[in-house]
Amino acid sequence: MGDKELIILFDLDGTLIDSTFAITDTFLYVFAKHSYPFTKTVEDIKKQIGYPLDIMFENLGIPRAIVWDFVDSYKMRYKNISVAQTSLLENAFEAVKLASSFATLGVVTTKTRIYSTPILDNFDIGNDFRTIIGREDVENPKPHQEPILKALENLNYDKEKHIAYMIGDTKLDMIAAKNASINSIGVLCGYSSFDELKNYTDIVKDNSFEAIKYLENLFS
C-alpha cells in the first residue's frame, strides 16, 4: 500500500493461543468455591470468551453486586495455571515470526497483561511484540476502540505514515477495529463462525498464519 509502514495487532485467546481449558476449568472452580449453583454448560462459558471477566460472570448469572468477588477468585487461581494449561494454536508461532519480518506488532487483549506476557514469553514470541495492551491498561475494553488506540499510540501510529490491521477471532475485535478506524481480519481458529465474522469484516481467514500470508502478499 504505497510506502506506508504496516502495524499488525493481534488478539490472544482463539487467535494465537488456546487457553480454553484453563479458562473454563477456572470458571468451574470459582463457581464451586463460592457455592454458586451453576446450571449452564462449559459451552456456555466458551461463548463468553473474549469479554472481560466481570461481563463473562454477569452473563453467566452472577449478580453485579458480587461479581468482583468472583473475578478476584478467578485471577488468584488462573495466574497459577495459565502458562501450564495454555498452548499455541497451530501455525501461530510461524504467524508471529513471519509478521515480525515485515511489520511492527502489538497485542490487544481483554486478558490481563500481567498474565498474557508470561504466556507469550513461554512460547518465545513475547519479544516480537512492541506493545501489549491488557484489561488493566484501559477503562473500556473491546469492542470499545480504547485498547486499539492505546496500542497504536504506543507504536507511534501516524495515519499518514502507517496502515494498521487488527487480527482477531470474535466480533469484539472486528467492532473495536472499526471503531478505531483501522482494518480488520477475522480468523476461524477461535470462538466465532464464518457467518458471524463476515457481518463485521470483509476479510476472514482460517487462522493467523493465513491472515499474515495474505498481508505479506498485499504489502510485498
RAKAZI-V367120 format. One line per field, one symbol per residue. psi: psi as a letter, one per 40 degrees, with the letter a starting at -180 (. if undefined). burial: 1 if it has 24 or more other ideal C-beta (glycine too) atoms within 12 Angstrom, else 0. Layout:
# RAKAZI-V367120
psi=???
burial=???
This chain:
# RAKAZI-V367120
psi=gaeiihhhhhicheddihfddddddddddddddefhgheaidddddeehdiidddddddeehiddedddddddddddddeedddfhiiiheddddddddeeeihiihhieihdeddddddddefedeehdihhadeeidhiheiedddddddddefhhedeihiihhieidddddddddefiiihiieebeiidddddeeiehhididdddddddddde.
burial=0000011111111111111111111111111001000000000011111111111110010100001001101110111001001101101111111111001111111111101111110010110111111110110011111011111111101000011111111111111111110111111111110000100110111111111111100010
